[in-house]
Amino acid sequence: MLYKIIENEPVSFVLLWRNGDFPTNGGHYFSAFRGCYSEKDFMDFSRKDQILFEDDLPDMYKPLK
């Protein structure tokens, strides 16, 4: 569902996370995780050419020489 919203946008920023106390917090989370019902969908999303994660970006905070 997320990809359908952002696929035609020139630049998008999306923040996803999972609270560290899951599942004791009543199942409250904002992203897929290993073993959840949407894990496969998230992995498919993450493999799209247009999707970048922090690890895909250059070191933008490295001091200039």
C-alpha positions in Angstrom: 0.0 0.0 0.0 2.8 2.4 0.8 4.5 2.0 -2.5 1.3 2.9 -4.4 1.2 6.2 -2.5 4.9 7.2 -3.2 5.8 5.5 -6.5 5.0 8.5 -8.7 6.5 11.1 -6.3 9.9 12.6 -7.3 11.2 12.5 -3.7 9.7 11.0 -0.6 10.8 10.4 3.0 9.1 7.8 5.1 10.0 6.9 8.6 9.1 3.4 9.8 9.8 1.9 13.2 8.8 -0.8 15.7 8.6 -0.1 19.4 11.2 -2.0 21.3 8.7 -3.4 23.8 6.6 -5.2 21.2 4.5 -7.3 21.9 4.1 -6.3 25.5 2.7 -2.9 24.3 -0.4 -4.6 22.9 0.9 -5.1 19.4 1.6 -1.5 18.6 4.1 -1.2 15.7 4.6 0.9 12.5 6.7 -1.4 10.4 7.0 -5.1 9.5 9.3 -7.3 11.4 10.5 -10.9 11.2 7.6 -13.3 11.6 4.8 -10.8 11.3 2.1 -11.3 8.7 3.4 -8.5 6.4 7.1 -9.5 6.4 7.0 -10.8 2.8 5.3 -7.6 1.6 7.9 -5.4 3.3 10.7 -7.5 1.8 9.2 -7.1 -1.7 8.9 -3.4 -1.1 12.5 -3.1 0.1 13.8 -4.8 -3.1 12.3 -2.2 -5.5 14.9 -0.2 -7.4 13.3 3.1 -6.3 13.5 2.4 -2.6 16.6 3.4 -0.6 17.4 2.7 3.0 19.9 4.5 5.2 22.5 1.9 4.4 22.1 2.7 0.7 23.1 6.3 1.1 26.6 7.8 1.0 28.2 8.9 4.3 26.6 12.4 4.2 28.0 13.4 7.6 31.6 12.6 7.0 33.8 15.7 7.5 35.0 17.3 4.3 38.7 17.4 3.7 
